[in-house]
Amino acid sequence: MGLDITAYKKLSKVENPKLDDDGYPENWQTEWKPGGGMIWSESCFPGRGEGVEPNTVYKYEDEFDFRAGSYSGYGWWRERLEEISDGNSFLELINFADNEGVIGSVVSKKLYNDFVSNAELAEKYSKTIGEDGEYWFDKYNSWMKAFEMAMDDGAVNFH
């Protein structure tokens, strides 16, 4: 068990999508439907999904997947991220679900800018946390790539 991330680039609504018996796109290789996870995350973290509508089927131009870690591993990584935050940087990620939800293009743009602005600091910081530093910085770069894709009319899906 853990947290997996899929970032989508250039989402566009699918008119009359073909759905399976569970209500999800049959063409799951090129289509995505944010469902209950997004509805839940928006109820707890309003506005994080701005730019995406739940229960709407989207096609996407590109996607990027990575494993954020086990739930405890992701929590450890996020705590380290908070250590380099200035109280405003990364706030929308630090104060977000660790299991499911959606961050839309609007918030992704802000987070991408946070990651870019703090990349040098993050790399230096990673060298201070011992043998796990390389792993931590690798995840930092994966998150940065995810938000870069998502800021282009996309989304980051936590699942």
QUIWOGI-V7532 format. One record per residue. N is the residue number from 1. SS is DSSP state (~ for helix, > for strand, _ for the rest). PHI is phi in whole degrees, 0 to 359 (NA if undefined). D_LAST is the distance of its C-alpha to the last C-alpha in Angstrom with 1 decimal. Layout:
n=N ss=SS phi=PHI d_last=D_LAST
n=N ss=SS phi=PHI d_last=D_LAST
This chain:
n=1 ss=_ phi=NA d_last=10.4
n=2 ss=_ phi=178 d_last=8.5
n=3 ss=> phi=252 d_last=6.0
n=4 ss=> phi=249 d_last=5.3
n=5 ss=> phi=234 d_last=6.2
n=6 ss=> phi=232 d_last=7.9
n=7 ss=> phi=257 d_last=11.0
n=8 ss=> phi=242 d_last=13.3
n=9 ss=> phi=241 d_last=17.1
n=10 ss=_ phi=54 d_last=19.7
n=11 ss=_ phi=283 d_last=18.0
n=12 ss=> phi=218 d_last=20.7
n=13 ss=> phi=295 d_last=20.9
n=14 ss=_ phi=261 d_last=21.8
n=15 ss=_ phi=278 d_last=24.8
n=16 ss=_ phi=52 d_last=25.1
n=17 ss=_ phi=291 d_last=22.1
n=18 ss=_ phi=271 d_last=22.4
n=19 ss=> phi=247 d_last=19.9
n=20 ss=_ phi=279 d_last=19.5
n=21 ss=_ phi=296 d_last=20.5
n=22 ss=_ phi=267 d_last=17.1
n=23 ss=_ phi=89 d_last=17.3
n=24 ss=_ phi=252 d_last=14.9
n=25 ss=> phi=302 d_last=16.6
n=26 ss=_ phi=294 d_last=18.8
n=27 ss=_ phi=269 d_last=18.7
n=28 ss=_ phi=291 d_last=15.0
n=29 ss=_ phi=288 d_last=16.3
n=30 ss=_ phi=229 d_last=17.3
n=31 ss=> phi=228 d_last=15.8
n=32 ss=> phi=217 d_last=12.6
n=33 ss=> phi=230 d_last=12.4
n=34 ss=_ phi=290 d_last=10.4
n=35 ss=_ phi=239 d_last=10.9
n=36 ss=~ phi=301 d_last=10.9
n=37 ss=~ phi=299 d_last=7.9
n=38 ss=~ phi=288 d_last=10.0
n=39 ss=~ phi=301 d_last=13.1
n=40 ss=~ phi=296 d_last=12.3
n=41 ss=~ phi=296 d_last=11.5
n=42 ss=~ phi=291 d_last=14.6
n=43 ss=~ phi=288 d_last=16.6
n=44 ss=~ phi=264 d_last=16.1
n=45 ss=_ phi=227 d_last=15.9
n=46 ss=_ phi=304 d_last=18.1
n=47 ss=_ phi=93 d_last=18.4
n=48 ss=_ phi=297 d_last=15.3
n=49 ss=_ phi=269 d_last=14.3
n=50 ss=_ phi=309 d_last=17.9
n=51 ss=_ phi=105 d_last=18.6
n=52 ss=_ phi=230 d_last=16.0
n=53 ss=_ phi=250 d_last=16.8
n=54 ss=_ phi=296 d_last=14.5
n=55 ss=_ phi=59 d_last=15.5
n=56 ss=_ phi=247 d_last=17.1
n=57 ss=> phi=270 d_last=16.8
n=58 ss=> phi=238 d_last=16.9
n=59 ss=> phi=260 d_last=18.2
n=60 ss=_ phi=223 d_last=17.5
n=61 ss=_ phi=279 d_last=19.9
n=62 ss=> phi=205 d_last=17.7
n=63 ss=> phi=218 d_last=14.3
n=64 ss=> phi=217 d_last=13.3
n=65 ss=> phi=246 d_last=10.7
n=66 ss=> phi=203 d_last=10.7
n=67 ss=> phi=265 d_last=9.7
n=68 ss=> phi=284 d_last=10.0
n=69 ss=> phi=130 d_last=11.5
n=70 ss=_ phi=296 d_last=11.8
n=71 ss=~ phi=300 d_last=11.3
n=72 ss=~ phi=289 d_last=15.0
n=73 ss=~ phi=295 d_last=15.1
n=74 ss=~ phi=294 d_last=12.7
n=75 ss=~ phi=300 d_last=14.9
n=76 ss=~ phi=298 d_last=18.0
n=77 ss=~ phi=299 d_last=17.0
n=78 ss=~ phi=293 d_last=16.4
n=79 ss=~ phi=298 d_last=19.7
n=80 ss=~ phi=294 d_last=21.5
n=81 ss=~ phi=298 d_last=20.2
n=82 ss=~ phi=298 d_last=21.7
n=83 ss=~ phi=296 d_last=24.9
n=84 ss=~ phi=262 d_last=25.5
n=85 ss=_ phi=286 d_last=24.6
n=86 ss=_ phi=268 d_last=27.7
n=87 ss=_ phi=96 d_last=26.3
n=88 ss=_ phi=238 d_last=25.1
n=89 ss=_ phi=296 d_last=23.2
n=90 ss=_ phi=68 d_last=19.4
n=91 ss=~ phi=305 d_last=19.7
n=92 ss=~ phi=291 d_last=17.0
n=93 ss=~ phi=266 d_last=14.5
n=94 ss=~ phi=298 d_last=16.3
n=95 ss=_ phi=259 d_last=16.5
n=96 ss=_ phi=212 d_last=12.9
n=97 ss=_ phi=301 d_last=10.2
n=98 ss=_ phi=248 d_last=8.9
n=99 ss=_ phi=224 d_last=6.1
n=100 ss=_ phi=200 d_last=4.8
n=101 ss=> phi=139 d_last=7.0
n=102 ss=> phi=223 d_last=8.9
n=103 ss=> phi=248 d_last=11.8
n=104 ss=> phi=276 d_last=14.5
n=105 ss=~ phi=293 d_last=17.4
n=106 ss=~ phi=296 d_last=19.8
n=107 ss=~ phi=289 d_last=17.9
n=108 ss=~ phi=299 d_last=16.7
n=109 ss=~ phi=297 d_last=20.4
n=110 ss=~ phi=297 d_last=21.3
n=111 ss=~ phi=293 d_last=18.8
n=112 ss=~ phi=302 d_last=19.9
n=113 ss=~ phi=299 d_last=23.4
n=114 ss=~ phi=299 d_last=22.7
n=115 ss=~ phi=295 d_last=21.4
n=116 ss=~ phi=295 d_last=24.4
n=117 ss=~ phi=297 d_last=26.9
n=118 ss=_ phi=253 d_last=25.9
n=119 ss=~ phi=299 d_last=25.5
n=120 ss=~ phi=295 d_last=29.0
n=121 ss=~ phi=298 d_last=28.6
n=122 ss=~ phi=297 d_last=25.3
n=123 ss=~ phi=296 d_last=27.0
n=124 ss=~ phi=297 d_last=30.0
n=125 ss=~ phi=300 d_last=27.9
n=126 ss=~ phi=301 d_last=26.1
n=127 ss=_ phi=279 d_last=29.6
n=128 ss=_ phi=259 d_last=30.3
n=129 ss=_ phi=250 d_last=27.7
n=130 ss=~ phi=74 d_last=29.1
n=131 ss=~ phi=294 d_last=27.6
n=132 ss=~ phi=273 d_last=24.0
n=133 ss=~ phi=298 d_last=24.8
n=134 ss=~ phi=295 d_last=24.2
n=135 ss=~ phi=300 d_last=20.7
n=136 ss=~ phi=301 d_last=20.0
n=137 ss=~ phi=289 d_last=21.5
n=138 ss=~ phi=298 d_last=19.7
n=139 ss=~ phi=294 d_last=16.3
n=140 ss=~ phi=304 d_last=18.1
n=141 ss=~ phi=293 d_last=19.0
n=142 ss=~ phi=294 d_last=15.6
n=143 ss=~ phi=297 d_last=14.4
n=144 ss=~ phi=300 d_last=17.7
n=145 ss=~ phi=297 d_last=17.3
n=146 ss=~ phi=299 d_last=13.9
n=147 ss=~ phi=289 d_last=15.7
n=148 ss=~ phi=297 d_last=18.8
n=149 ss=~ phi=296 d_last=17.3
n=150 ss=~ phi=292 d_last=15.6
n=151 ss=_ phi=291 d_last=18.8
n=152 ss=_ phi=267 d_last=20.5
n=153 ss=_ phi=55 d_last=19.6
n=154 ss=_ phi=238 d_last=15.9
n=155 ss=> phi=196 d_last=12.6
n=156 ss=> phi=245 d_last=9.7
n=157 ss=> phi=256 d_last=6.3
n=158 ss=> phi=266 d_last=3.8
n=159 ss=_ phi=209 d_last=0.0
